[in-house]
C-alpha cells in the first residue's frame, strides 16, 4: 500500500503527524509527499490513495470573494492550483481521497463552493485552537453516507484548529456533519455510497489525543480499507 500525502507547506513535525497516523493503521505502508515544488503530480499513478493535508488559507479569489479578511494567512497560489489538480487526478483514477481541515476547504472551493473567511468575526469562537491547547467541540452527523457508515453514531467530540469553514457547498457535494453551532464539519459526495471513497473532515483526526475515538480511528480504518478494496478490485 502506498499513499500520496500533500505537503502542508509548514512545520515538518505537523506533516509527520499525518504519516504517523497513517502508519498506526498499517506500519508497512509506503508514502510519498506531493508538492508543486517537486512537480510530482504523476506520483498519484503509483499510489493507492491520496490524503489532502491542512495548512494555510485558500486564495479568496478562487471562490469569488469581493475582499480578503485581514486574518487570512498563508495563501499559496501554487499550492491551491496544484491541489486542485491532485483532486482531479485522484478522482479520474478512481482512488480513495481523504481531506483534512484545509483539505476540506480546497475540495469545496474546487467544486464551486465558498468559504467563511473568519469564524470568530461572525460569532463562532469555539473552533480556533490558541496557544497549542486542543480546542474541542461536539458535532452531529447529518445524513446517511460514507461518514455515517464509518462512525456508526450520530454525535461525537472532535478537536478543532480552524478559523475558516465551508459556506456554500460545492456542486455534487453534501454536508455529512455539522458542529452544534452549525458550522460544516464534513463533506462527501451526494451519492457517496455509489462512488470510490471521498471524505473531507474539518477536524484533525491525526492530532486527536484520544486515538481510539471513532472520529479518528474509524476514519483511518475506513480509508485504509477502501484502499485495500480498490487494490483488490484492480488486481482481479
Beta strands, then each sheet from edge to edge (+ up, - down):
strand 1: 2-6
strand 2: 30-34
strand 3: 49-52
strand 4: 96-100
strand 5: 115-116
strand 6: 135-141
strand 7: 155-160
strand 8: 165-166
strand 9: 173-179
strand 10: 184-189
strand 11: 198-201
sheet 1: 2+ 1+ 3+ 4+ 11+ 10- 9+ 6- 7+
sheet 2: 5+ 8-
end
